[in-house]
């Protein structure tokens, strides 16, 4: 890994996965809307209120999350009311749940005095934590992770 990292000035960062992900989810409002969607929030007014943003900001961000394929917009109608849309996580959006859990875990440790919520395994009640795990199923400490070239690495 050392030799590969030593050559990183020769890599192009134009195809960086982290930069690409941040283009989609890299602002506070977007992440908080995704937090709410992961909690089961579906209605526009609830998103705006719970995230603490204006309706125009909520509308713009929700529209972008739909365009990016993280949320689906589905019509619903309550008796006597006009048809409205609700928002639900897509498979692509649900794939961000470990990212949200990692941010929550980091925030619990470094950004707040005490966590406001905790994650627990539905079946046994034990706390849920995010871990690095290799494809063979081993938990991997951060100092045992190697960085290797991927198929999308481009020279600068």
N, C-alpha and C positions, 0 to 999 in steps of 0.2 A: 504493500500500500504506500510506503514512503516514496518510492520512485515515481509512482503514478501521481501522487499529490505534488511532488516537486515539479512536475511538468504542467501544473494547472494553468499557468499563464498562456499555454498553447491551446487551451480549450476555448471554445465559444460557449458563452452562457446563454445564447439565443434559444437553446432547446432545454433549458433548465426546468425540471419538473416542479420545483418549489416556486419558481417565478411564475410558471404557468398556472399553478394552483392559486397563487395569490392574486392573479388577474381575475379569477372567478370569485374567490371568497375573502379577499384580503382587506376588507374594511370592517369596522366595528359593527355597523348596523347589519350588514349581511350575516356576520357570524351570530349576532344576537337573534336575528330572524330564524336562522337555522337552529339555534338553541330552542327557540319557542316551538318550531315545527317538530323537533325531536321530543318535546314534552307533550305533543299532541294538539297544539294550537292549530286551528284551521281557518278561523274567520278573520277577515281583514281588520276589523275594529279591535279585536283582541291582540293581533300582532302589533298594531300601532301603539296601543296603550301599554302593553307589557314590555315592549322594547323602549318606549319613551321617545318616540319620534313622531314628527308631524305626518298627517295622512299623505301629503304629496311625496315625502321621502319614503314612507312605507310602500306606497304604490309603485314608485320607480324601482325600488330594490326587489320587491316581490315579482314585478314584471321581468326584471333581469334574471332572477333565479329561475323563473319559468323558461325564459329563453335559453338559459344555460343548461336546462335539463335537470335541475336539482329539485324543483317542485313541479307538480301538476296542478293545474287550475281546473276545478270541477264545479259545475253549476249546482246550486241547491236552492230550494224555495221553502220558506216557512209559510204555513197557512195565513192567507190574507196579506202576504208581503210579495214584493217583486223578486224575481230571480236574481240571486247574487252568486258570487264565486267563493269557493273555499280552496285552500291550498294544502296539499299533502306531499310529503317527501316521496320522491321517486327512488328507484334502486340506487341511482347515482347519488342522490342526496343522503340516503341511508348509509352509503359507503363512507360518508364523512363522520359518522357517529364516533368511531375511534379517535378521530382528530379532535372532535369536541370534548370527548372524555379526557384526552391528554391535556388539552388546554385547561379544562376544569381542574384536573389533578395538579397541574403546575400552579394554577391560580390559588388553589387551596393551600399549597405549601408556601407561596411567595407573595401573593397579592392581596389577601384578605386575612383578617384576624381569625375568623372561623368560617368554615364552609356553610353556605346557606342550604345546600342540598348534598346528598351523597348518593352514589350509585351502589345498588345491591343486586345480587343474583336473585332473580324471581323465585327459583326453586329452593334455594337453601338460605337466603338472606345474607350471605357473606358479602363483604365489600368487594366491588369490582375495581380493578386497577388495570392500567394500560401497561403492556410489557413489550419489549422487543423479543421476537421469537423467530428463529430460523425455520426454513421450510421443512427441516427434519424434526421440528417440534421442541427444540432446546430453547430455554430462556437465555438471552444473550446480553451480558452487561455492555454498557456503552463503550467501554474501553476494549471490547473484543469484536467490534464491528469494523470490517474492512471496506474500504471504498474501491470499487472496481469499475473499469470502463463499461458503459452500457451501449446498446445498439444505436442509440441516438446521439452519442458523443460526436461532436464536430470540431474540426480544427478551427482556430480563430484566424 
